[in-house]
């Protein structure tokens, strides 16, 4: 009787509540946000894999700015992963949709600042000498980059420039998705078949890469609070006497 008077319906204990669905077009348009979130997670996972490849197979250990960029990549990835996780339940409520892309937007914006700072050290001749007094990281610029002693290039550009481009492209993509959010949120998403397989694969791959990235940073920093400006060894292995 109380439910009829108040208009509220209760669900049995232990039964997950199904989010309210907004009226709107079903089909491809309504499911596009889920597929884009899966692509977003997979794309940033691939970027992190590229950094791990440079680190472990080409012997280029990340500097502090590189680690900061990876942290923001993970934040952006986790925002989209939240949307994928909700989509596996059958629908993404507007609250979760906006929260997920909000976290991703924060990660991409902050990451682009860190990547842009490091990219300027490469693009501006003598930038290291001019910026050394302000940040203390100028040793990475000028002589180190210009002489090729620190870092390599990928298709003619250093990795930090590519990171800046990816961050900027992601900000634009998130903005475009949020503009059309009224067409894509709170709609039914299939929980079986290709939708489920794509979502689970994206989340599992991202989790594995994040775990490896965390281990790599721990190996590089050891029990020290800060990474050296130009790391040349795995500090944890050195402290344990495993390498010289």
N, C-alpha and C positions, 0 to 999 in steps of 0.2 A: 504493500500500500504506500509506504513512504517513497519507494522508487517511482511509483506512478505520480505522486504529488510533486516530487522534486525534479522528475525528468532524468534522473541519473540511474544507470543500470550498473550493477556490480557483477564482477566475474568470479567464478569459483577460485578459491585459494589455490595457488600454484599454477594457474593458467595465465600465460603471458597476455597482457592487454594488447589488442590490435590497434595501432594508431588510426585516428580518424582520417578518412580520405576526403580530399577536396574534389569537387566536381571539375572535370576537365577532360581533355582528350587522352584516351589510352594509347597503347601501341608504342611505336618507335620513339615518338617525341617524349612521351612520359617516362621511358626507360633510358633515355640518352644520358641523363645525369649519372646513372649507375655505371654505364659503360665508360663514360669519360673519367669517372673516379678510378675505375680499374686501370685505365690507360695511364692516368696521372701517377698512380702508385707504381706501376710497372716502369714508367719512364724514369722517375727519380731513383728507383732501385737500380736501373741500368747505369745512371750517372754515378751512383755510389760504387757500382762494380767497376766502372772505369777508373775511379780513384784508387780502388784496391789493386787493380791491375798495375797501375803505374807504381804503386808502393811495393808490391811483392814481386813483380816480374821484371820491373825496370829499375828497381832499387831507389826510387825517389820517395823518401819519407816526407810526410806532410809537415809543413811548418804550422805554427799556431793559427795563422789566418786560415789555412786550409782546413784545420780541424774545426774552426768556428763555422766555416761554410758547410762542412759535413753535418754539423749539428743542426743547422737551419734546414738543410735538405731533409734530414730525418723528421724535423717538425712539420715541414710541408707534406711529407709523405704520410705522416701519422694523421694529419687532418683529413686527407682523402681516404685513408684506410678506415677511419671512423664511419664515413659514408658507405664504404663497401660493406663493412660489418653490419650496419643497419640494413642495407639492402638485402643481405642474406636472410634477414628475418621476414622479408616480404614487402617492406615499404620503408621509405626514408621520410620521417616527419620533417616539417619545415625547420623546427628547432635544431635537429641534428644536422640537417643539410647546411644551414647557415653557420653552425658552430664548426663543422668540419672544414668548410671552405674559409671561414674566418681564421682558423689556425693555420691553414695552408697559406693564406695571404700574408699573415704575419711572418711565417717562415721564409717565404719568397722575398718579401720586402727587405727584411733584415739581412737575409743572405745576399741579396743583390748589393747592399751597402758594403758588406765585407768583401765580396768578390770585386766590386768596383774599386775599393781601396787598394786591393792587391793588383788589379789590372792597371791602375794608374802608375804603379811602380814599374811596370813593364813598358807602358806606352810613352811615359814622359822621360826623356833623357835627363839624368841627374836627379830624378825624383827622390831617390833614396837619400841623397845628401840633404835635399831640402826638407824631407819629412822626418829625418832621423831624430831631430830634437823634439818633435811633437809626439811621436808614438814609440820611438825606440826600435821600430822594425825596419828602418831604412836600409839595414844591411842586406835585405832581400832584393833591393832594387839596384838600379844603376849598374855597378860593376858585376854583381852576381848574375843578373838576368842578361845584361848586354853581352857578357862574355860567354854565356851558355853554361856557366858552372852550376847554376841552380835552376833545376827544372828543364823540361824539354817542351816542344811544341807538338800540337796535334792538328794536322792539316794547316800548318802555318801559324796557329795561334796557341798561346799557352793555355793550360787547363783552366786557370782562373778567369780568363776572358770568356772561354766557353761557358763556365759556370754562371758568369754575369749574364750572358745572352739567354741561357736556359731560365734563370730566375726571372728576367724581364719578360720572356715569352710566357712563362707560367702566370705572372701577374695579369697580363692581358687576357689570357685564356680564362682565368678565374673570374675576372670582371665580366667577360662575355657570358659565362655560365650563370653568374648571379643575376644578370639582366633578365635572363629567361627563366629564372627560378620559379616564377608563378605557373609555368607550364610543365615543370618537371618534378616538383616535390609532391610528397604524399600521394603517390600513385602506386598501384600494385606492381610488384616486380616478381617475376617467376623465381621460385626458390629451388628449382631443379634444372637439370640439363646444362646448357652452355653458360647460363647466368651463374649458377652455383660453381661450376668448374672454374670459370674465369676469376670469380671473386676469391675462392679458396687458394687458387694458384698465386694470385697477386699477393695475398696476405702472407702465405707461407714463404714465398721467395723474399718478400720484404723483411719478414722477421729474421730469416737466416742471414741476410746481408747486413742488417742492423747489428745482429749479434757479432758477426765477424768484424764489423767496423769498430764496435766497442772494444773487442779484444785487441785490435791493432793499436788503438789509442793507448790502452793500458800497457801494451808492450813498449810503446814509444816513450811514455811518461814514467812508467814504473810507479813507485810510491811518492813521486815528487808532484808538487802542486802545479808546476808550470813546465811546459815544453821548452826546450832550448829554441832560440830564434831560428837557427839553421841546424836541425837535428841530423846527426850523421851515424847514429847507431840506435839500437833498441835498448833504452836505458834499463829496463827491467832485467834483460838478459845480462847486461853489463854488471849491474849491481849484484846479481847472483853468481857472478864469476863464470858464466857460460860462454861469453865472448870477450874479446880484447880489442 
